[in-house]
Amino acid sequence: MANEWHVEGNNPRAKFTLRIHRGESMVLLAMDWKEPQPPNDFVGFAIEYKEPQGDRYFALNNRLGFRTAQGAVDGRTLSTKESPLQKFRWVHFPRNAELGGAFTYRVSPVFMADDDRLSYGDYQEASLELGRVTIEGELNVAFTRGFVSSQAFVERYAKTAAEMATLLPRKADEGLHFQPQHANAQKALEWMGFEAREALLSLLDEALHDASATVRVVAYDLNEPEVVNRLVALGPRLRIIIDNSPDHSKAGSAENESELRLVASAGRDQVQRQHMQGLQHNKTIVVDGSKSQSVACGSTNFSWRAFYVQANNAVVLRGKKAVAVFGAAFEEYWKNSVSGFEQSVSASQWHDLGLPSVDAQVTFSPHNSGHGFLNEIANDIRDHTTSNLFFSLAFLYQTKGAMKNAILKLTADNDIFMYGMSDQEVGGLDVLEPSGNVIVVRPEELGKGVPEPFKSEPTGGKGIRMHHKFIVMDFGTPNARVYTGSYNFSIPADGANGENLLVFRHPRVVTAYVVEALRLFDHYQFRISSARAKGAGKDLALRRPPRKEGEEPWWADYYNDPRKIKDRKLFA
């Protein structure tokens, strides 16, 4: 079971199927009705789960309920046994996801009689392991929570901008000196930073505890004190390259201050500033020691916003080959010759990372104009996607070039199922629906516009929030793959910036990124529909069975809309 990335319910009496997909400290539960369609009195699914070695089930809750007899919205958060989920899939974050052993999920169909009494059909049940590590000893994919604008965050930690100011610095350049004043600051930061924060800090702690380890770091943003303090503690065992593009080299920047601190601890010859032709945009840590041979990379900058506000991923790779490949790229960057790096082996080809059970490769930017990789990847996506595409890419629709053109071409193909999200420079979002429609979301719709029974949410301040750079092709097929890294799939990322770009071919890694894509899409699509419902003077509630001529059940669109049909069947 430890190597499984999905499991299925096997109760032949149940009227529906259940498939559970393993994410990173989260699961995707997907259901489908066995018969042509459910009965009209079917009002959703109740979901319960049991922890490893646990002796009881906990019901998931739903913030939406049925209207009262007077037509009002029930503002209570109720068990899904009373307020069933009216969806055919759901992403769940179980408490204590790091526990060893199997989590067991039990899903029951819920029915409503004419007098509103609820009853339950035969359930499906399945168990799978989660844990903190994607593939033990080889690779760990980790995500930030990225959910400042959420009801869970409001209820746990902060309801207002004033409360947010006790958790996060007002400006990035204040980050190294900011001290959270929130009464529950440590738990709040752990909740927001989620697995990515823990993975990056733990890797630096590994290096500190391995006296033989040398550490090479490339940093774009560098204003998070927990990271900087650990780098200072490494002393002369650290060599670091810090970006010095205009935002980071201006007077008073946190990166300038970090440089001074690290020069004092590691030595002048161990610290370098550079920006290649544009940005030194890598966020990498290479630990080379007798106890730890490890690399961290991905989209997560070493900053407050990257850890605690943005949706980001971090990847930790284990093994001598990964250290050798990333270490060689670091040495080429260290030479600080843009033309030289473009001609280097690091930039000229894909490099196998030597993971025993994962097909994993990496290449580094900037590439020279005659041997870039952007067109190669765009052509792969445009010409070889056969089933589905999922992405979360910062600034996609504002970035000219081959990748935007490839995705727009696929958007027009009705045979390709797509979900996608992209951030905007002004702080909003572009959300690609399976219909091909791109919804442009205004910043004010991402928290404050939610209707009853929801509470207004903080926005997390100005700036981008969807900072991921990943694309998943053909989930559920033998050719499935993920492209990710610090690389923004743009012309500057390919030919001007220092970047890393990875490709993974392994179903467990692919599934991790797909579940992440779905949880973000569902979260923000709901925020959008909620804000626009409020703007139209509406509130939100569960739907009862049709009781008047012309009424349809809640599930009708899932059986009539071709895209929703494909969604329902793809995951279940």
Disulfide bonds with the S-S distance in Angstrom:
none
